[in-house]
Amino acid sequence: MRQDPNLNSKPFKPFKRAKPSPARLLAFDLVTQVNRGGAFANLRLPELLSESNLELRDRAFATELSYGTLRMQGKHDYAISKKIDRAFEELDEKVVDLLRLGVHQIFEMRVPVHAAVGETVELARAVAGESKASYVNALLRSIAADTEIYLELENDAEVDNLFKLSILYSHPTWIISAYFDQLKDWDAVINLLKINNVAPSPHIVAWPGKSTVAEILEVGGEKLPIGTYSVLSNHLPNEYPAIKDKRAGIQDMGSQLIAEIFYQTKDEHSLSWLDLCAGPGGKAALLNNLLATEIPSAHFKANEPSDHRAELVARVVPRSKIVSFDGRNFEDFGETFDRILIDAPCSGLGALRRRPEARWRRSLNDLKELLPLQRELIDSAYEMLNVDGIIGFATCSPLLAETKGQILDALYRHKNLQLLNISEFSPAGSLGVNTDGTLQLWTHLQESDSMFMALLKRTS
């Protein structure tokens, strides 16, 4: 961190009319809507950008600032808490989000310190008023002047290591502990925490029969190492004709691999396929296009009970193939299937780099609802599964309770289920495959979302 000599210039004096940077104002709107209104950043940001008149450079700045602030706000809150004159909980919500935006520019972006402070104060004048803007100004100047604030924490031998990692890498302590339960290596945990804080470029999937990897690469990007149809983009999504024409989509390569593995379980008898939890539609789209191209006689259904998420599925899967049942009630489907994919609702801790606010919204208490739901979905799929049929159970999570724990429980309760070795079906071979045959990808190792998958075959 550098000290800026301009910080010691004249104290803040309000002008008659606030003129906040439009990019920073948009970033504030997003952060506020996410933190205070429960919005999802990945859904709301494109809407805010489309409604704005921002140029490309300002759009990129607003995206980096808002996503980065949401991702790193645990770290920023530490700096804020060291300088405030009251309990953190007593701060005005607008002031909190303004300070987070300012601190992010000071410590995490290439913004000169005087500009980070001055522009945030101008933003505060517009959205919070003169008095609160003065408070924001004083605090940001104090924080910016303390250039060693995080280094002192890192070097303090008396501070608990878990707490230290939680602040420096901006993750709740329970998530860090859960990662260590799996990895058993603090260096690996730190590598994972680091990459969770790096925004990835979008991964493109070229849907079979509609587009090709070669076509995507003509626009730009590079072939990704995981997934037959995956490309790392280096352009905006709408600059790819295949995406604009809905012949390709945006999907993490780990998620693509899950769909590909499941598809590769096909045989001459596997003619009825069900995606039990299809929303928002990425895996369903890839499966549907693979089946339509290579096994046109196969019957595919995508189930999504949520109206909103069903509409998202309908953008990438023909509406005639979409049904909306509670996946736990197998009787509603009125038929059985040879293949059933359960992309189960989960904590989503495997995709924290793509969902900046998710780490702050989840808690261990969420598992009290998620784990029974996952078990019920497995039980329902089992009831609809034909003999010699296969269930693919997947989560975007590395938590043992949501992964191997669920599989061990399913095998105990359903004695005629057999765990298959994913290496026999994966186009990536043994990459990420555990000794028990399940799959666990890791963001710091494969640079994909940390996806889990198990294949369960019904033997009788």
N, C-alpha and C positions, 0 to 999 in steps of 0.2 A: 504493500500500500504506500502511495506517495502522499506527501503533505503538499497541499496547494497553497501558495502564498496569498491567493485571492481571498482565502477564508478569513484573513485578518483585516480585510478592507472594511469599509463602512458598514454599520449594522443595517439590517433589512429595513427598508422604508417602503410601505405599500404605495402603489400607484392608484390612480383613480379606477382603472378597469383592469381586471385580470385577463391575461392573454396566455392561457396554458397551451403547451405544445399539443396539437391534435393527436399525435401518436401516444403521448403520455396520458392524455385524457381517455383515450380508448383503452389503454392498458389498465387504468384505474377502474373504468367501468367493468371490465372483465373480472379483475381481481375481486371487486366488491360483489359482483353478481355470483361469483363462485363461492367466496367466503361467507357471504351474508344471505344469499338467496338460493344456495344449493344447486346452481347451474353447473353443467359439465363443460370444462374449458374447451375440450376438443370439438364440442358441438356449438358452443356459443361464440367462440372466436371467429369462425368463418362467417357467421351471421353478422357480427359487428363489422368485420372487414368489408363485407359486401355492401353494407349500408353506408360505409364511409367513402370519402373522396381521397383517401390517402394514396400517395404514390408508392411504387414498389419498395423503395428504400425505407419509407416510413412504416409500411406494413411489416417489413422484416424487423424493424426496431420495436414496434409494438408487440409483435409476437415474442421476440426474445425477452423483452422486459416483463411482460405479463406472465408467460410460462415460467421464466426463471424465478420471478418473485414468488409465485405459488410453490414452486419446487423447493426453494431455499428459504422459505419464510421461518422455518424452525431455527436456522442459523441466525437469520436477521433478528428474530425476537430476542435472542440472547444479547446481542449488541444493544438493542433498544432497552432491555431490562436493566442493563448496567448503568444507564444514564438517566432514567426517568426518576421523578420525585414522588412516585406513588406506586401502588400495586399495578402490575401489568393489566389485570382484569378491569381496573378502573379507567383505563384509557378509552377515549371515544373511538368507536369502530372505524370511523373515517380516518382519524389520526393514525390508528394502527396500520391501516392499509397504505396510507400515504408514506409513513415512515418506512414500511417494508419496501416500497417502490424506490424510495430514496437510497436506502442502505444497499439495495441490490445494485443500483447504478454506481455507488461509491466503491463497493468491494468486488463486484463480479462482472462489470462491463467496462468497455473502453471509453467511458464518458469522463471528461475532466471533472475533478471534484467540485470546482466552483459551479459548473453547469449542472451537475447532479443535484446539488443543493438548491441552486437558484431556480431551476426549472421545476423541482418538486414543490418548492414554496409557492411558485406561481400557480401551480396546479392546486395546491391547498387553498389559496385565496379564492379560486373559482368554485371549488366543490365543498369547502368547509368554512369559509369566512376568514376575516382578517385576524381575529384573535387566535384561532387554531393554527392559522398559517404562521403566526409569530412563534407559537410553541414548537411547531414542526421545524422552523428555521433554527431555533436555538438547539434543539436536540440533534438535528442532523450535523450542525457545526461541531457539536461536542463529540459525536460519534466519529466524524471524519477526522478529527484531530487526534483521536486515539488509534494510531495506525497499528499498534501491536496487540489490539484487543483479542484477536483469535490466536495469535502466536503465544501469548501469555497463557491462554487456556491450554493450548497443545503441550506446552512445556511444564505445566503444573503437575508435579508428580502426586500431589495429594488429591487430585480430582479423580473420581471413579472413571475407569476406562470406558465403560458403556455409556455413561453420561457424556463424556468427552466426544466419543464417536457420534453420538446422537446430535450434538450441536455442530460439530465441524462438518458433518456430511448430511445434516438436516433430514434425519429419519427418526421416527419414534423408537424408543428403546425396545419395545416389544417386537418390532419388525427385525431389528438387528439381532436380537436373541434368537428369533425364529430362523434367521439365515444361518446363524452359527450352529444351531441344532442339526442342520443338514450338512453344512460344509466342514464343520469341525476344524476350521483353520481361520484365524483372525486376519491373516493377510488376504485370503480369498474373500472374506467378508468385506474388507476395506475396498478391494478391487470392484466388488459388486456395488457397494455404496457409491463409489466414484462414478461408475458407468451409468447408474440410475440417474445421475445428475447431469448427464450429457444428452442433449436433445438429438434424437436420431433423424437422419433423412428418411423420407417415406420409402417403404418397400412396395413395389408394384407387382401384381400378379397378372400375367397374360392368360386370360381364360381360354382353355383349349377349344378349338373350333371357331373361335371368334377373333383371336389375335395371336401373335407369336412373340417370343422373346426378341427375335431379330427385329421385328417391327418397332418394339419399344426402344431397343438400343439405337435405332436409326435417329431417334430424337435425342437420346443422350442417356448416360448412366452406365452401370456395369453389372454384369451377371453376378448374382449373389451365390455364395457357396452352398446354401441350403435351399432346397426346393427346385423342382424342374422348371418352374414357370416364373421364377422370382428375379426381379431386377431392382438394384439400388438406384433411385432416381437422383438426378442432379438438376432437374427442372421443376417448375411448379406443376402440380398434377394436371391442370387444364391445358398445359402446353403439349400434352401427349394426346394425339387424336384418338387413340384407342380408349383412353379414359373418358374423353369428352363424349365419345359415341357409345359408352357403356359396353365396350368389348374387353375391358380390362378394369382392374380395381386396385385399391390401396389395401394391402394386407401384409402384416409382419411375416417374414419368411418362416418363422417357427410355427405360426398358425397355418401357413400353407402346408408345411410338412405334416402336420396333424391330419389334414384332409387327404393328402396324398397317401400317407400310410394306411389310413382307413380304406381308401379306395383300393389299394393293392391287396386287401384281403379278399377280393372278388374271386369267384369261381363260377362254373357253369350253372350253379344252382342259385346264386345270389341275385335274384331279380327284383326283390322288394327292399327298398332302402328308406330309412327315416332319419332325419336330423331332428332330434327331440327338442332341442333348445336352440333354434336356428338364429335368433336375433344376435347381432345386427345383420348377419347374412354372409360374412366372408367365407366361412367353410362351406356353407350351403351352396354358394355360387360356384365354388371350385368343384365340389362334388357333382352338382347338377350338370355342369358343362362337361366334366369327364365322362359321366354316364351317358349323356346325350350324344357325345361324340363316339364313344367306344362301345357302349352297350345300349343301343337305342331301344332295345326291348325291355330294359329295366324300368321299374316304376319307382319314382322318387317323390317323397313328401318332406316338406320343411314345416315344422311346427313351431309356432311362436304365439304364446298366449297374450302378450302385451300388445295392445293396438298400435302404440307408437313404434315399437320394435318390429312389429309385423309389416308396417309400412316401409321400414328400412329394408327388410328382406325383399319386399315386393319390387324394390328398385333393381335387384340383381337376380331374382328368381321369378319365373312366370307365376302370376297370381293364382293360376289354376292349380299349382302344386303346393300352395300354402294353406295350412289349416291352423286353427287357433284353439287348442285344447290345453287344459292343465295337464302338464306332462306327467303328473303323479297319478292321474286317473286313467289307467290303461283301457278301461271299458269304453271310454269315449271314442277311442280310435276305431273300434269295431273291426280290426284286422290284425294280422301278425306280420312280422317282417323278418327278412334274412339278415339284415344289417341295421344296427341302430347306433347312431352317434349321439353321445351325451356330452355336449360342450357345456358343462355344468356351471350354473351361477357359483361364483367363488369370490375370494377376497381380492383377486386381481393383483396380488403383490408381485406377480411376475412381469408386470407391464408398467412399473412405476415411472420409467423414463418417458413413456408416451402419455401418461395420465398424471399430470403434475400435482393435482390436488388429492389423488387417491390415498396417498400415505397418511393424510391428515383426517380422512373420513372413515377409515377402517379402524376397528379395535378388536381385541380378543372377544368381546361380547358379541360381535357379528357372527362368530363361528357357532354360537348357540343356535342361530337360525339357519345358517348355511349348511352345517354338517347334517342335520336331519333332512333338509331338503335334498341334498345330494344323495343320501341313502334312499330316500323315497323315489327319486328318479331312477336309480339303479334297479330298485325292486319293480317299478312299473315297466321299465324296459325289459327286464327278465320275463315278466308275464307276457309280453308281446313278442318275444323272441322265438323263432322256430328252432327246432333241433338242428344242430350244426351251424346255427346262426352265431353272429359275433357282435358283441357290444364294444364300442370304442368309448372309453371314459376319459375325458380330458378336462383339465383345469389350467387356467393361466396363473398358476401358483406353485411355489416350491414348498409350501407348508406341509409337513408330514401328515397332519390330520386331514388335509384335503386331497392327499395323493395316496401314498402307500397305505395309510391308515384305512381309507375307504375301500381299497382293493382287498386288503386282508379281511376286513369286515364282510365284504360281499362274498368272498370265497368261503368264509365260515358259515354264512347263512344260506348259501346256495351251493350245495355240495356238488352239483353237476355243472358248475362253471369251472373252466380250465383257463389258467393264465397263459397266454401265448407270448412268444419271444418276438418283440417288435423288430429285431434285426432281420428277421426273415421277410419282412414286408416293406421296410423303409428304403427309399431310394438313396438315403444317406448311410446305409449299412448300419454299423454298430455305433455311429456317432450319438452320444448322449444316452445310450442304452445302459441301464443298470444291470447288475448281475442277475436280478430276478426277471429280466425281460421287459420291464417297464421303461419308459422314456422320461428323462428329466433334462431339459435344456437349461442352460444358464446364460444370462445376459453377458456376464464378464468372460465367458468362455466361447460361446457361439455367436455373440452379438445379435441374438434374437431375443424375443420375449422368453421368459423362463417358463416354458410350457411343460406340462406333464401329460403323459398318456399311458393307458393300459388297455390291452385287448383281452376280452373275456369271451371264450367260446362255450356255448351250451352243448354238452355232450349227450344229453338224453332228455 
